[in-house]
């Protein structure tokens, strides 16, 4: 066990795995308190925060990224939608091979990790990297006499971490002993997920950096919009007083005009009056609304890759087309998340409990492409009417129904036919046969139609054969003359009669069969 290595080749010390390493405090380098950055944010201040982030000082940027989610409903909603597309999917476990041991390990991974109560929350915590560029989850290991299990997954504030100063790639834990350089992360203790939207340094790739300028502009817009609404949202109130009004009367009238907007009540003598005037129509509010809406649309594009399924003014067909882009993004997020989980969690769990393996099981989060189930079933029903058959299990699967088992109450089955002669009814999956008497009547009718021309056909055939026999002096001579006799046969009439009869029989059979 002392020679156990993690995915990065670092030696593992099992004795240290049961101690939490990134606990926060009220004092020290990992402080739980952080001053606000978004309050009073200006373009100059935002530029300074981004420049500091470029140089590796990421604390202010991480605080801003957190506050952006808390202060903007649209950004919060869009980011949450993208996270829950992945965290809401039930994971599956694929064994590393077909051997008994490999299947046993896969079963343990499924029971201890894939079905862990905190698995979905852990996935969502890892997806926090979307906005902040990276996310770290600490694994709380529990050691028993025979196995290692997971107590909980603990999301750690990204401000508790930094990047090494040379290559700027390795994530390190800030510690009082090394507040700027940080200390290397202990193997098997942390899951580190990085949002890879573009190539380059990790901390320059978060969505918060991409949308920060538009977000700031929207905050200015909403603030000015509120001020505009407060000033021009209510009609102009004009107080009118008569020529005999005293200074005290004018003062009282002004107080009434000033307070009527909030109190909605005033007491005036008959000699005074208040008029409400809307003034000239103004389109100033549209300026703020359009800018705020434009910024929201750009945020939707950055977070979800589209706007049609999240913003107003979209048609169903447009939303369907743009939903394809969302599926691509969700599939990419699922691949990235599962790679992190399999590298930092599954391998650690297997190595601690079963030792180093040649093939490891994998946790898979599969995001299925949306399917129009109604259209698929309608197509199947249409094809069944043309004689195409399908497996009932496949149709049930498309509707997410299971096959009924013995003892289950069945709904939707065809009613069984009542036996009339004591014989058992035909199986439900067989087509209903025609009634015997009804079939005989139809056959008699078709036969009568075919025999309607029998005299004409018979006379023509007799005349043709008589011509072949006439003048022949032997049986062999008649046989030689028969091929020439065929051209005198009523072939066209016979074919016409047969075709009509076959068409009628087929038509009646199809109708009865349906």
Protein Blocks (a to p, Z undefined) as FASTA:
>chain_A
ZZpccfkopacdfklmmpcfkbccfedjkdcbdcdfkgopafklmmmmmmmmmnopaklm
mmmmmmmmmmmmklmmmmmmmmmmmmmpccddddfblbfklmmmmmmmmmmmmmgfklmm
mmmmmmmmmmnopacddddddddfkbccdfbdcdddfklpccdfklomaccdddfklmmn
opaddehkbccddddfbgcjfklmcfklmmmmmmmmmmmmmmmmmmmmmmmmpccddddd
dfkbcfklmmmmmmmmmmmmmnopacddfkbccdddebjadfklmmmmmmmmmmmmmmmm
mmnopaklmmghiafklmmmmmmmmmmmmmmmmmmmmmmmmmmmmmmmmmmmnopafbdc
dddddddddddfklmmmmmmmmmmnopacdfklmmmmnopacddehiacehiacddddfk
lpacddfkbccdddfklmmmmmmmmmmmmmmmmmmmmmmmmmmmmmmmgopabfklmmmm
mmmmmmmpckklmmmmmmmmmmmmmmmmmmmmZZ
